[in-house]
């Protein structure tokens, strides 16, 4: 499991970014955006230790790659995407396992308040990527202000991503 997470989340990001950078330099420019995830901001949650470790490493790697692109004079923008809490089977089935009952009601409540489906988040992120001109930028879906507003209005906006269909 450790090898799998490191291979996919960290090595995949490094290898993909390296290949993309090489070709973008040859073509005269481009943009690389890597996806941060839980743990990239040093947050901790039980059962997500290795996932968080790889995502923290992705954040460091992406920042370093952006600086190296600047030093090299490459016309390549490198940035980070921070999608927040995406409601996928990874969350709704207890981190990819078959039993969502393992998630505490408190965790489910937070996910219901702060989470969004990937298509909604992607539309926002893609729009920001297409208009961005700065290197080493973080495009953040779930800002502190948005999170605060979600908590303040949670009593009126009931959502349940975990209900049985």
MDTraj code that builds the backbone (N, CA, C; nanometers):
import mdtraj as md
import numpy as np

residues = "UNK UNK UNK UNK UNK UNK UNK UNK UNK UNK UNK UNK UNK UNK UNK UNK UNK UNK UNK UNK UNK UNK UNK UNK UNK UNK UNK UNK UNK UNK UNK UNK UNK UNK UNK UNK UNK UNK UNK UNK UNK UNK UNK UNK UNK UNK UNK UNK UNK UNK UNK UNK UNK UNK UNK UNK UNK UNK UNK UNK UNK UNK UNK UNK UNK UNK UNK UNK UNK UNK UNK UNK UNK UNK UNK UNK UNK UNK UNK UNK UNK UNK UNK UNK UNK UNK UNK UNK UNK UNK UNK UNK UNK UNK UNK UNK UNK UNK UNK UNK UNK UNK UNK UNK UNK UNK UNK UNK UNK UNK UNK UNK UNK UNK UNK UNK UNK UNK UNK UNK UNK UNK UNK UNK UNK UNK UNK UNK UNK UNK UNK UNK UNK UNK UNK UNK UNK UNK UNK UNK UNK UNK UNK UNK UNK UNK UNK UNK UNK UNK UNK UNK UNK UNK UNK UNK UNK UNK UNK UNK UNK UNK UNK UNK UNK".split()
xyz = np.array([
    [0.0831, -0.1200, 0.0000],
    [0.0000, 0.0000, 0.0000],
    [0.0873, 0.1261, 0.0000],
    [0.1946, 0.1231, 0.0782],
    [0.2864, 0.2369, 0.0833],
    [0.3506, 0.2574, -0.0538],
    [0.4030, 0.1501, -0.1109],
    [0.4661, 0.1601, -0.2429],
    [0.3679, 0.2112, -0.3479],
    [0.2431, 0.1639, -0.3420],
    [0.1417, 0.2066, -0.4377],
    [0.1165, 0.3572, -0.4264],
    [0.0959, 0.4071, -0.3044],
    [0.0690, 0.5502, -0.2858],
    [0.1873, 0.6351, -0.3312],
    [0.3067, 0.5933, -0.2956],
    [0.4253, 0.6697, -0.3366],
    [0.4409, 0.6655, -0.4880],
    [0.4174, 0.5494, -0.5479],
    [0.4300, 0.5366, -0.6939],
    [0.3290, 0.6239, -0.7677],
    [0.2047, 0.6199, -0.7246],
    [0.1000, 0.6943, -0.7945],
    [0.1068, 0.8435, -0.7624],
    [0.0968, 0.8767, -0.6341],
    [0.0817, 1.0175, -0.5953],
    [0.2099, 1.0987, -0.6067],
    [0.3234, 1.0394, -0.5764],
    [0.4480, 1.1165, -0.5786],
    [0.5302, 1.0898, -0.7047],
    [0.5667, 0.9647, -0.7275],
    [0.6466, 0.9344, -0.8472],
    [0.5710, 0.9688, -0.9744],
    [0.4411, 0.9439, -0.9774],
    [0.3620, 0.9783, -1.0952],
    [0.3656, 1.1274, -1.1238],
    [0.3547, 1.2073, -1.0188],
    [0.3610, 1.3528, -1.0338],
    [0.4990, 1.3964, -1.0813],
    [0.6022, 1.3423, -1.0209],
    [0.7396, 1.3791, -1.0584],
    [0.7681, 1.3383, -1.2023],
    [0.7373, 1.2141, -1.2376],
    [0.7650, 1.1673, -1.3740],
    [0.6827, 1.2431, -1.4775],
    [0.5540, 1.2616, -1.4505],
    [0.4692, 1.3356, -1.5438],
    [0.5156, 1.4790, -1.5626],
    [0.5521, 1.5439, -1.4532],
    [0.5992, 1.6823, -1.4598],
    [0.7312, 1.6933, -1.5357],
    [0.8192, 1.5971, -1.5132],
    [0.9497, 1.5983, -1.5798],
    [0.9345, 1.5821, -1.7305],
    [0.8535, 1.4867, -1.7717],
    [0.8301, 1.4657, -1.9155],
    [0.7620, 1.5877, -1.9764],
    [0.6607, 1.6402, -1.9090],
    [0.5902, 1.7578, -1.9602],
    [0.6844, 1.8769, -1.9713],
    [0.7655, 1.8995, -1.8686],
    [0.8591, 2.0135, -1.8705],
    [0.9549, 2.0030, -1.9880],
    [1.0096, 1.8847, -2.0079],
    [1.1052, 1.8648, -2.1184],
    [1.0410, 1.9023, -2.2527],
    [0.9206, 1.8562, -2.2779],
    [0.8537, 1.8843, -2.4048],
    [0.8078, 2.0301, -2.4143],
    [0.7664, 2.0885, -2.3043],
    [0.7224, 2.2281, -2.3067],
    [0.8392, 2.3219, -2.3327],
    [0.9556, 2.2905, -2.2805],
    [1.0744, 2.3720, -2.3091],
    [1.1058, 2.3651, -2.4583],
    [1.0981, 2.2445, -2.5166],
    [1.1235, 2.2286, -2.6600],
    [1.0242, 2.3074, -2.7448],
    [0.8969, 2.3107, -2.7028],
    [0.7954, 2.3797, -2.7821],
    [0.7880, 2.5283, -2.7508],
    [0.8633, 2.5749, -2.6527],
    [0.8682, 2.7179, -2.6235],
    [0.7770, 2.7644, -2.5116],
    [0.7095, 2.6736, -2.4427],
    [0.6282, 2.7161, -2.3297],
    [0.5158, 2.6194, -2.2983],
    [0.4478, 2.6499, -2.1886],
    [0.3358, 2.5673, -2.1458],
    [0.3062, 2.5896, -1.9987],
    [0.2255, 2.5028, -1.9440],
    [0.1890, 2.5126, -1.8024],
    [0.1707, 2.3733, -1.7437],
    [0.2192, 2.3556, -1.6226],
    [0.2064, 2.2314, -1.5485],
    [0.1379, 2.2649, -1.4169],
    [0.0306, 2.1933, -1.3872],
    [-0.0387, 2.2102, -1.2594],
    [-0.0483, 2.0742, -1.1912],
    [0.0018, 2.0676, -1.0697],
    [-0.0057, 1.9447, -0.9917],
    [-0.1116, 1.9597, -0.8836],
    [-0.1779, 1.8486, -0.8535],
    [-0.2889, 1.8496, -0.7589],
    [-0.2399, 1.8196, -0.6177],
    [-0.2650, 1.9150, -0.5300],
    [-0.2387, 1.8924, -0.3883],
    [-0.3531, 1.8072, -0.3332],
    [-0.3413, 1.7657, -0.2124],
    [-0.4465, 1.6882, -0.1495],
    [-0.4339, 1.6962, -0.0001],
    [-0.5159, 1.6200, 0.0671],
    [-0.5152, 1.6232, 0.2129],
    [-0.3751, 1.5931, 0.2649],
    [-0.3245, 1.6800, 0.3485],
    [-0.1912, 1.6646, 0.4040],
    [-0.0917, 1.7617, 0.3428],
    [-0.1265, 1.8189, 0.2281],
    [-0.0330, 1.9121, 0.1639],
    [-0.0106, 2.0368, 0.2493],
    [-0.1042, 2.0646, 0.3376],
    [-0.0902, 2.1791, 0.4281],
    [-0.0546, 2.1340, 0.5698],
    [-0.0012, 2.0137, 0.5827],
    [0.0397, 1.9534, 0.7093],
    [-0.0763, 1.9094, 0.7968],
    [-0.1990, 1.9048, 0.7428],
    [-0.3124, 1.8545, 0.8205],
    [-0.2952, 1.7043, 0.8430],
    [-0.3557, 1.6546, 0.9476],
    [-0.3463, 1.5125, 0.9815],
    [-0.4855, 1.4532, 0.9990],
    [-0.5018, 1.3310, 0.9497],
    [-0.6231, 1.2548, 0.9761],
    [-0.5857, 1.1075, 0.9823],
    [-0.6432, 1.0399, 1.0774],
    [-0.6194, 0.8973, 1.0921],
    [-0.6510, 0.8255, 0.9609],
    [-0.5724, 0.7276, 0.9287],
    [-0.5836, 0.6437, 0.8090],
    [-0.5384, 0.7133, 0.6804],
    [-0.4969, 0.8381, 0.6877],
    [-0.4503, 0.9083, 0.5677],
    [-0.3039, 0.9504, 0.5794],
    [-0.2296, 0.8847, 0.6648],
    [-0.0913, 0.9254, 0.6907],
    [-0.0057, 0.9186, 0.5647],
    [-0.0062, 0.8062, 0.4953],
    [0.0785, 0.7937, 0.3763],
    [0.0280, 0.8819, 0.2624],
    [-0.1034, 0.8890, 0.2451],
    [-0.1595, 0.9762, 0.1422],
    [-0.1168, 1.1210, 0.1702],
    [-0.1333, 1.1663, 0.2929],
    [-0.0943, 1.3026, 0.3296],
    [0.0547, 1.3267, 0.3118],
    [0.1337, 1.2256, 0.3417],
    [0.2788, 1.2368, 0.3243],
    [0.3136, 1.2594, 0.1779],
    [0.2509, 1.1826, 0.0880],
    [0.2816, 1.1991, -0.0546],
    [0.2328, 1.3344, -0.1054],
    [0.1173, 1.3801, -0.0573],
    [0.0650, 1.5086, -0.1049],
    [0.1484, 1.6259, -0.0529],
    [0.2026, 1.6139, 0.0677],
    [0.2924, 1.7176, 0.1187],
    [0.4180, 1.7224, 0.0324],
    [0.4664, 1.6058, -0.0071],
    [0.5840, 1.5985, -0.0940],
    [0.5538, 1.6571, -0.2320],
    [0.4335, 1.6359, -0.2839],
    [0.3934, 1.6938, -0.4133],
    [0.3970, 1.8468, -0.4052],
    [0.3503, 1.9023, -0.2955],
    [0.3521, 2.0479, -0.2779],
    [0.4954, 2.1004, -0.2807],
    [0.5829, 2.0358, -0.2063],
    [0.7239, 2.0777, -0.2044],
    [0.7850, 2.0660, -0.3435],
    [0.7637, 1.9516, -0.4077],
    [0.8188, 1.9287, -0.5410],
    [0.7707, 2.0350, -0.6399],
    [0.6434, 2.0665, -0.6381],
    [0.5865, 2.1622, -0.7335],
    [0.6431, 2.3017, -0.7113],
    [0.6584, 2.3423, -0.5870],
    [0.7189, 2.4726, -0.5567],
    [0.8629, 2.4763, -0.6067],
    [0.9371, 2.3694, -0.5825],
    [1.0762, 2.3626, -0.6275],
    [1.0847, 2.3627, -0.7803],
    [0.9953, 2.2903, -0.8470],
    [0.9943, 2.2862, -0.9934],
    [0.9653, 2.4245, -1.0510],
    [0.8745, 2.4980, -0.9890],
    [0.8439, 2.6344, -1.0349],
    [0.9673, 2.7233, -1.0244],
    [1.0400, 2.7122, -0.9149],
    [1.1617, 2.7921, -0.8970],
    [1.2686, 2.7522, -0.9976],
    [1.2830, 2.6235, -1.0211],
    [1.3814, 2.5773, -1.1190],
    [1.3451, 2.6236, -1.2596],
    [1.2177, 2.6263, -1.2925],
    [1.1748, 2.6749, -1.4239],
    [1.2118, 2.8223, -1.4396],
    [1.1933, 2.9006, -1.3346],
    [1.2315, 3.0430, -1.3384],
    [1.3814, 3.0594, -1.3552],
    [1.4583, 2.9865, -1.2760],
    [1.6044, 2.9960, -1.2831],
    [1.6550, 2.9592, -1.4220],
    [1.5950, 2.8567, -1.4809],
    [1.6365, 2.8102, -1.6140],
    [1.5863, 2.9007, -1.7258],
    [1.4982, 2.9952, -1.6926],
    [1.4424, 3.0824, -1.7947],
    [1.3419, 3.0120, -1.8845],
    [1.2881, 2.9021, -1.8371],
    [1.1885, 2.8279, -1.9156],
    [1.0581, 2.9071, -1.9164],
    [0.9931, 2.9081, -2.0289],
    [0.8652, 2.9767, -2.0423],
    [0.7523, 2.8803, -2.0036],
    [0.7663, 2.8218, -1.8843],
    [0.6698, 2.7229, -1.8370],
    [0.6187, 2.7673, -1.7008],
    [0.4889, 2.7797, -1.6900],
    [0.4239, 2.8099, -1.5624],
    [0.4058, 2.6786, -1.4872],
    [0.4404, 2.6794, -1.3598],
    [0.4201, 2.5632, -1.2749],
    [0.3355, 2.6078, -1.1565],
    [0.2270, 2.5358, -1.1312],
    [0.1392, 2.5750, -1.0222],
    [0.0771, 2.4565, -0.9516],
    [0.0071, 2.4898, -0.8449],
    [-0.0582, 2.3884, -0.7619],
    [-0.2092, 2.4087, -0.7660],
    [-0.2812, 2.2984, -0.7716],
    [-0.4266, 2.3010, -0.7637],
    [-0.4672, 2.2455, -0.6280],
    [-0.5462, 2.3216, -0.5568],
    [-0.5943, 2.2794, -0.4262],
    [-0.7460, 2.2655, -0.4337],
    [-0.7942, 2.1435, -0.4616],
    [-0.9372, 2.1261, -0.4874],
    [-1.0256, 2.1210, -0.3627],
    [-0.9673, 2.1118, -0.2457],
    [-1.0509, 2.0983, -0.1263],
    [-1.1039, 1.9574, -0.1155],
    [-1.2231, 1.9429, -0.0600],
    [-1.2813, 1.8111, -0.0361],
    [-1.3688, 1.7724, -0.1546],
    [-1.3187, 1.6766, -0.2343],
    [-1.3965, 1.6278, -0.3476],
    [-1.4723, 1.5030, -0.3046],
    [-1.6005, 1.5025, -0.3322],
    [-1.6850, 1.3897, -0.2960],
    [-1.6731, 1.2833, -0.4048],
    [-1.5954, 1.1823, -0.3737],
    [-1.5734, 1.0688, -0.4630],
    [-1.5927, 0.9410, -0.3813],
    [-1.5837, 0.8273, -0.4470],
    [-1.5926, 0.6997, -0.3760],
    [-1.4821, 0.6856, -0.2724],
    [-1.3702, 0.7538, -0.2937],
    [-1.2606, 0.7504, -0.1969],
    [-1.3090, 0.7976, -0.0603],
    [-1.3957, 0.8985, -0.0593],
    [-1.4500, 0.9486, 0.0678],
    [-1.5747, 0.8745, 0.1107],
    [-1.6675, 0.8559, 0.0184],
    [-1.7970, 0.8001, 0.0569],
    [-1.7916, 0.6517, 0.0878],
    [-1.6826, 0.5852, 0.0525],
    [-1.6691, 0.4445, 0.0892],
    [-1.5520, 0.4261, 0.1848],
    [-1.5342, 0.5214, 0.2739],
    [-1.4308, 0.5168, 0.3765],
    [-1.2927, 0.4958, 0.3164],
    [-1.2508, 0.5936, 0.2389],
    [-1.1176, 0.5946, 0.1804],
    [-1.0906, 0.4748, 0.0902],
    [-1.1915, 0.4417, 0.0097],
    [-1.1757, 0.3362, -0.0889],
    [-1.2134, 0.1985, -0.0407],
    [-1.2449, 0.1847, 0.0855],
    [-1.2873, 0.0545, 0.1376],
    [-1.4380, 0.0415, 0.1180],
    [-1.4912, -0.0774, 0.1360],
    [-1.6316, -0.1042, 0.1069],
    [-1.7298, -0.0501, 0.2095],
    [-1.6847, -0.0115, 0.3269],
    [-1.7768, 0.0200, 0.4354],
    [-1.7660, 0.1663, 0.4779],
    [-1.8625, 0.2488, 0.4369],
    [-1.8583, 0.3908, 0.4732],
    [-1.8936, 0.4134, 0.6190],
    [-1.9434, 0.3111, 0.6880],
    [-1.9772, 0.3288, 0.8290],
    [-1.8535, 0.3527, 0.9142],
    [-1.7351, 0.3269, 0.8603],
    [-1.6123, 0.3519, 0.9346],
    [-1.5887, 0.5016, 0.9554],
    [-1.6457, 0.5834, 0.8712],
    [-1.6327, 0.7275, 0.8889],
    [-1.7231, 0.7716, 1.0026],
    [-1.6704, 0.8517, 1.0919],
    [-1.7523, 0.8987, 1.2037],
    [-1.8584, 0.9960, 1.1521],
    [-1.9647, 1.0091, 1.2277],
    [-2.0710, 1.1035, 1.1896],
    [-2.0173, 1.2461, 1.1860],
    [-1.9222, 1.2772, 1.2716],
    [-1.8613, 1.4103, 1.2737],
    [-1.7860, 1.4373, 1.1425],
    [-1.7103, 1.3381, 1.0970],
    [-1.6360, 1.3520, 0.9707],
    [-1.7334, 1.3655, 0.8545],
    [-1.8375, 1.2831, 0.8529],
    [-1.9377, 1.2922, 0.7460],
    [-2.0028, 1.4302, 0.7442],
    [-2.0309, 1.4860, 0.8609],
    [-2.0926, 1.6181, 0.8688],
    [-2.0018, 1.7242, 0.8066],
    [-1.8747, 1.7177, 0.8376],
    [-1.7790, 1.8143, 0.7806],
    [-1.7709, 1.7973, 0.6295],
    [-1.7636, 1.6732, 0.5815],
    [-1.7590, 1.6487, 0.4372],
    [-1.8850, 1.7018, 0.3691],
    [-2.0014, 1.6841, 0.4341],
    [-2.1262, 1.7346, 0.3765],
    [-2.1289, 1.8868, 0.3697],
    [-2.0647, 1.9526, 0.4609],
    [-2.0606, 2.0994, 0.4617],
    [-1.9583, 2.1517, 0.3613],
    [-1.8396, 2.0927, 0.3605],
    [-1.7295, 2.1488, 0.2825],
    [-1.7068, 2.0832, 0.1465],
    [-1.7614, 1.9656, 0.1259],
    [-1.7329, 1.8911, 0.0048],
    [-1.8111, 1.9370, -0.1175],
    [-1.7576, 1.9006, -0.2324],
    [-1.8237, 1.9262, -0.3609],
    [-1.7868, 1.8145, -0.4572],
    [-1.8721, 1.7939, -0.5576],
    [-1.8437, 1.6934, -0.6587],
    [-1.7307, 1.7420, -0.7513],
    [-1.6516, 1.6482, -0.8049],
    [-1.5373, 1.6848, -0.8889],
    [-1.5705, 1.7741, -1.0079],
    [-1.6857, 1.7553, -1.0732],
    [-1.7169, 1.8359, -1.1917],
    [-1.7326, 1.9839, -1.1570],
    [-1.7871, 2.0131, -1.0413],
    [-1.8037, 2.1532, -0.9990],
    [-1.6678, 2.2160, -0.9714],
    [-1.5835, 2.1425, -0.8993],
    [-1.4499, 2.1924, -0.8663],
    [-1.3660, 2.2066, -0.9935],
    [-1.3724, 2.1082, -1.0818],
    [-1.2923, 2.1105, -1.2042],
    [-1.3248, 2.2305, -1.2911],
    [-1.4520, 2.2633, -1.3047],
    [-1.4903, 2.3792, -1.3863],
    [-1.4219, 2.5061, -1.3348],
    [-1.4227, 2.5257, -1.2045],
    [-1.3574, 2.6415, -1.1436],
    [-1.2062, 2.6384, -1.1675],
    [-1.1431, 2.5233, -1.1390],
    [-0.9978, 2.5133, -1.1515],
    [-0.9513, 2.5335, -1.2953],
    [-1.0207, 2.4733, -1.3906],
    [-0.9815, 2.4859, -1.5313],
    [-0.9915, 2.6313, -1.5768],
    [-1.0971, 2.6994, -1.5397],
    [-1.1109, 2.8410, -1.5745],
    [-0.9935, 2.9220, -1.5204],
    [-0.9551, 2.8968, -1.3977],
    [-0.8429, 2.9698, -1.3363],
    [-0.7101, 2.9342, -1.4026],
    [-0.6918, 2.8070, -1.4386],
    [-0.5685, 2.7670, -1.5067],
    [-0.5555, 2.8357, -1.6422],
    [-0.6664, 2.8427, -1.7149],
    [-0.6627, 2.9011, -1.8493],
    [-0.6343, 3.0511, -1.8477],
    [-0.6664, 3.1177, -1.7386],
    [-0.6443, 3.2628, -1.7313],
    [-0.5218, 3.3014, -1.6495],
    [-0.4589, 3.2054, -1.5844],
    [-0.3430, 3.2347, -1.5017],
    [-0.2191, 3.2666, -1.5847],
    [-0.1430, 3.3669, -1.5416],
    [-0.0174, 3.4019, -1.6076],
    [0.1005, 3.4022, -1.5104],
    [0.0781, 3.3646, -1.3860],
    [0.1833, 3.3695, -1.2841],
    [0.2388, 3.2307, -1.2554],
    [0.3681, 3.2271, -1.2282],
    [0.4346, 3.1034, -1.1900],
    [0.4193, 3.0816, -1.0400],
    [0.4268, 2.9579, -0.9986],
    [0.4209, 2.9169, -0.8579],
    [0.2947, 2.9655, -0.7878],
    [0.1833, 2.9553, -0.8573],
    [0.0544, 2.9964, -0.8021],
    [-0.0168, 2.8754, -0.7422],
    [-0.0969, 2.8998, -0.6417],
    [-0.1863, 2.7963, -0.5872],
    [-0.3275, 2.8413, -0.6223],
    [-0.3986, 2.7570, -0.6970],
    [-0.5377, 2.7844, -0.7285],
    [-0.6208, 2.7038, -0.6295],
    [-0.6920, 2.7745, -0.5454],
    [-0.7565, 2.7156, -0.4298],
    [-0.9086, 2.7233, -0.4423],
    [-0.9758, 2.6083, -0.4442],
    [-1.1218, 2.6043, -0.4509],
    [-1.1836, 2.6356, -0.3156],
    [-1.1410, 2.5657, -0.2135],
    [-1.2014, 2.5791, -0.0815],
    [-1.1194, 2.6774, 0.0021],
    [-1.1429, 2.8051, -0.0208],
    [-1.0716, 2.9086, 0.0539],
    [-1.1228, 2.9144, 0.1973],
    [-1.0482, 2.9819, 0.2832],
    [-1.0933, 2.9988, 0.4219],
    [-1.2282, 3.0708, 0.4268],
    [-1.2446, 3.1724, 0.3428],
    [-1.3704, 3.2466, 0.3392],
    [-1.4872, 3.1596, 0.2957],
    [-1.4654, 3.0775, 0.1935],
    [-1.5715, 2.9879, 0.1461],
    [-1.6061, 2.8849, 0.2538],
    [-1.5041, 2.8325, 0.3218],
    [-1.5283, 2.7351, 0.4285],
    [-1.6082, 2.7993, 0.5419],
    [-1.5719, 2.9203, 0.5805],
    [-1.6442, 2.9894, 0.6879],
    [-1.7897, 3.0123, 0.6488],
    [-1.8128, 3.0552, 0.5258],
    [-1.9493, 3.0772, 0.4776],
    [-2.0291, 2.9464, 0.4776],
    [-1.9655, 2.8385, 0.4362],
    [-2.0331, 2.7084, 0.4351],
    [-2.0765, 2.6684, 0.5769],
    [-1.9891, 2.6896, 0.6740],
    [-2.0255, 2.6544, 0.8119],
    [-2.1360, 2.7454, 0.8642],
    [-2.1300, 2.8733, 0.8305],
    [-2.2327, 2.9669, 0.8772],
    [-2.3700, 2.9370, 0.8176],
    [-2.3733, 2.8827, 0.6973],
    [-2.5015, 2.8567, 0.6300],
    [-2.5394, 2.7082, 0.6299],
    [-2.4647, 2.6260, 0.7016],
    [-2.4884, 2.4810, 0.7007],
    [-2.6284, 2.4440, 0.7489],
    [-2.6844, 2.5216, 0.8404],
    [-2.8182, 2.4923, 0.8903],
    [-2.9260, 2.5086, 0.7848],
    [-2.8988, 2.5905, 0.6836],
    [-2.9963, 2.6163, 0.5773],
    [-2.9702, 2.5302, 0.4542],
    [-2.8468, 2.4904, 0.4337],
    [-2.8072, 2.4163, 0.3142],
    [-2.7707, 2.2732, 0.3512],
    [-2.8703, 2.1927, 0.3765],
    [-2.8462, 2.0535, 0.4164],
    [-2.8069, 1.9702, 0.2945],
    [-2.6943, 1.9020, 0.3056],
    [-2.6498, 1.8105, 0.2009],
    [-2.6105, 1.6796, 0.2666],
    [-2.6329, 1.5685, 0.1967],
    [-2.5954, 1.4385, 0.2500],
    [-2.5383, 1.3535, 0.1370],
    [-2.4065, 1.3541, 0.1269],
    [-2.3382, 1.2760, 0.0239],
    [-2.3305, 1.1284, 0.0607],
    [-2.3697, 1.0926, 0.1818],
    [-2.3536, 0.9563, 0.2314],
    [-2.4843, 0.8790, 0.2399],
    [-2.5949, 0.9390, 0.2022],
    [-2.7236, 0.8695, 0.2121],
    [-2.7297, 0.7561, 0.1103],
    [-2.8061, 0.6565, 0.1458],
    [-2.8246, 0.5409, 0.0566],
    [-2.9129, 0.5824, -0.0605],
    [-2.8799, 0.5342, -0.1794],
    [-2.9615, 0.5652, -0.2983],
    [-3.0813, 0.4747, -0.3051],
])
top = md.Topology()
chain = top.add_chain()
for i, resn in enumerate(residues, 1):
    res = top.add_residue(resn, chain, resSeq=i)
    for name in ("N", "CA", "C"):
        top.add_atom(name, md.element.get_by_symbol(name[0]), res)
traj = md.Trajectory(xyz[None], top)
